Amino acid sequence: MALAIHVMKPRFSHANEIKVGVIGYGGAFNMGRMHLQDMQKAGMTPRAVAEPDAARVAVAAQEFPGIQTYARVDEMLAKSDVNLVVLITPHNTHAPLALQCLNAGRHVVCEKPFAITTEECDAMIAAAKKANVMVSTFHNRHWDGSILKALEVIRSGMIGDVVRVEGHMGQWGKPGDWWRSSKSISGGVLYDWGVHVLEYTLQIVNAEISEVTGFAKRGFWAAQSKWGADTVEDEGFAVVRFKNGVWATLCVTNLDANPKRGMVEVTGTKGSFWWDYDNHEITVRDGDATIVTKGRNPPVQWEKYYANIAAHLTQGEPLVITPEWSRRPIHILDLADRSAREGRSLAAKYS
Ligand SMILES: NC(=O)c1ccc[n+]([C@@H]2O[C@H](COP(=O)([O-])OP(=O)(O)OC[C@H]3O[C@@H](n4cnc5c(N)ncnc54)[C@H](O)[C@@H]3O)[C@@H](O)[C@H]2O)c1
């Protein structure tokens, strides 16, 4: 299936002219440092950090001596010459911050998920077009060793024609106190890891989305959660029907008393490909024989994300993670959320 190819005139003659400002330098995974280091490796120049938490600003100043620091985004946009802004903030801030930066004429890389709703994605895509700048999502896991191996095996024909893709992330217990457990801030239990799993799925199933059915169990953990009625679903479940007849499921649950093994399983007409964080397993049926091949996942190649961004902005190389591609998993998540509330399947607006 064809999506828009983003080719634009090179904006910079050298990657070091790309001056990067990050918004959000949080402590959960120190993602700000990771982004700036990866962008440096791609030849770009770390220039500024906008972060309201003074303690985190101090960390940024220590890790990148001489970097400009701002408590407010509008101040950074007004005073700094940053021309590419990276959003590393909670999910409900992605769309408003992206619009603010795009409208200020800055290129934008948004951490995953691109946004929470389809309409937010539409507005971000329109704003980027209007300002004639780039917007993309940091889908680093597009280059996970596991999905790269899965695509290689599937394309070789080893497991036959793909019938179904199942994604499952399960644990037992009350969601943590962090913002990811707030429905209004995170988008819901499916958004944080589910968007990665859906992005894997969309690489495997190269077909248009037909419809989405969502299910949600709410209220079991809410009484014990700091977020009360705003706590994410105990379990979110989505079924995606593709126009080529393949279907995919996604389950993210805090009600998994007997956590199932694995993260993704692809079932084909000749066998299956299964993986978790570290390992994969290929099972092929040949007559009465069952041939199982186990292996460690190859290393991640996340550096390819910013290498592509730099090449896009300096040489006009087509963008790999286009905004239209980024909108596809969000459209599924958004439809699943609405479907669960309405109790019926919903047709896809964007295939
Ligand atoms: N791609 C990946 O592998 C990966 C891994 C971890 C996190 N993430 C994503 O990164 C994003 C941030 O997650 P995190 O774990 O770093 O969260 P975090 O809570 O550690 O950090 C968020 C930071 O954003 C700041 N912030 C909040 N609102 C802001 C605003 N309006 N302006 C400026 N700063 C603001 C907060 O003060 C905080 O320091 C999320 O989208 C998350 O899904 C992606």
The ligand as an SDF file (V2000), in Angstrom:
LIG
                    3D

 44 48  0  0  0  0  0  0  0  0999 V2000
   10.6440    5.7160   22.2690 N   0  0  0  0  0  0  0  0  0  0  0  0
   10.9180    5.1560   23.4280 C   0  0  0  0  0  0  0  0  0  0  0  0
   11.5350    4.0980   23.4930 O   0  0  0  0  0  0  0  0  0  0  0  0
   10.4640    5.8400   24.6810 C   0  0  0  0  0  0  0  0  0  0  0  0
   10.9460    5.4470   25.9430 C   0  0  0  0  0  0  0  0  0  0  0  0
   10.5070    6.1640   27.0650 C   0  0  0  0  0  0  0  0  0  0  0  0
    9.6170    7.2230   26.9170 C   0  0  0  0  0  0  0  0  0  0  0  0
    9.1630    7.5440   25.6820 N   0  0  0  0  0  0  0  0  0  0  0  0
    8.2270    8.6600   25.4780 C   0  0  0  0  0  0  0  0  0  0  0  0
    8.8400    9.8780   25.8790 O   0  0  0  0  0  0  0  0  0  0  0  0
    7.8460   10.7840   26.3370 C   0  0  0  0  0  0  0  0  0  0  0  0
    8.2020   11.2510   27.7380 C   0  0  0  0  0  0  0  0  0  0  0  0
    8.2530   10.1270   28.6040 O   0  0  0  0  0  0  0  0  0  0  0  0
    9.2600   10.1000   29.8490 P   0  0  0  0  0  0  0  0  0  0  0  0
    9.2560    8.7300   30.3630 O   0  0  0  0  0  0  0  0  0  0  0  0
   10.5500   10.7370   29.4530 O   0  0  0  0  0  0  0  0  0  0  0  0
    8.4650   11.0410   30.8690 O   0  0  0  0  0  0  0  0  0  0  0  0
    9.0250   11.8600   32.1260 P   0  0  0  0  0  0  0  0  0  0  0  0
    7.8860   12.0570   33.0350 O   0  0  0  0  0  0  0  0  0  0  0  0
   10.2920   11.2560   32.6600 O   0  0  0  0  0  0  0  0  0  0  0  0
    9.4610   13.2580   31.5000 O   0  0  0  0  0  0  0  0  0  0  0  0
    8.5490   14.1680   30.9830 C   0  0  0  0  0  0  0  0  0  0  0  0
    9.1320   15.5590   31.2140 C   0  0  0  0  0  0  0  0  0  0  0  0
    8.3260   16.4870   30.4910 O   0  0  0  0  0  0  0  0  0  0  0  0
    8.2540   17.6740   31.2710 C   0  0  0  0  0  0  0  0  0  0  0  0
    7.0810   18.4210   30.8120 N   0  0  0  0  0  0  0  0  0  0  0  0
    5.7880   18.1220   31.0280 C   0  0  0  0  0  0  0  0  0  0  0  0
    5.0030   19.0390   30.3950 N   0  0  0  0  0  0  0  0  0  0  0  0
    5.8340   19.9160   29.7870 C   0  0  0  0  0  0  0  0  0  0  0  0
    5.6350   21.0710   29.0000 C   0  0  0  0  0  0  0  0  0  0  0  0
    4.3980   21.5160   28.6870 N   0  0  0  0  0  0  0  0  0  0  0  0
    6.7160   21.7240   28.5470 N   0  0  0  0  0  0  0  0  0  0  0  0
    7.9690   21.3060   28.8450 C   0  0  0  0  0  0  0  0  0  0  0  0
    8.2130   20.1970   29.5900 N   0  0  0  0  0  0  0  0  0  0  0  0
    7.1510   19.5290   30.0550 C   0  0  0  0  0  0  0  0  0  0  0  0
    8.1430   17.1850   32.7020 C   0  0  0  0  0  0  0  0  0  0  0  0
    8.5380   18.1860   33.6310 O   0  0  0  0  0  0  0  0  0  0  0  0
    9.1070   16.0000   32.6860 C   0  0  0  0  0  0  0  0  0  0  0  0
   10.4050   16.3700   33.1070 O   0  0  0  0  0  0  0  0  0  0  0  0
    6.5160   10.0240   26.2550 C   0  0  0  0  0  0  0  0  0  0  0  0
    5.8930   10.3260   25.0360 O   0  0  0  0  0  0  0  0  0  0  0  0
    6.9480    8.5670   26.2800 C   0  0  0  0  0  0  0  0  0  0  0  0
    6.0000    7.6910   25.6740 O   0  0  0  0  0  0  0  0  0  0  0  0
    9.5800    6.8820   24.5770 C   0  0  0  0  0  0  0  0  0  0  0  0
  1  2  1  0
  2  3  2  0
  2  4  1  0
  4  5  1  0
  4 44  2  0
  5  6  2  0
  6  7  1  0
  7  8  2  0
  8  9  1  0
  8 44  1  0
  9 10  1  0
  9 42  1  0
 10 11  1  0
 11 12  1  0
 11 40  1  0
 12 13  1  0
 13 14  1  0
 14 15  2  0
 14 16  1  0
 14 17  1  0
 17 18  1  0
 18 19  2  0
 18 20  1  0
 18 21  1  0
 21 22  1  0
 22 23  1  0
 23 24  1  0
 23 38  1  0
 24 25  1  0
 25 26  1  0
 25 36  1  0
 26 27  1  0
 26 35  1  0
 27 28  2  0
 28 29  1  0
 29 30  1  0
 29 35  2  0
 30 31  1  0
 30 32  2  0
 32 33  1  0
 33 34  2  0
 34 35  1  0
 36 37  1  0
 36 38  1  0
 38 39  1  0
 40 41  1  0
 40 42  1  0
 42 43  1  0
M  CHG  2   8   1  16  -1
M  END
$$$$
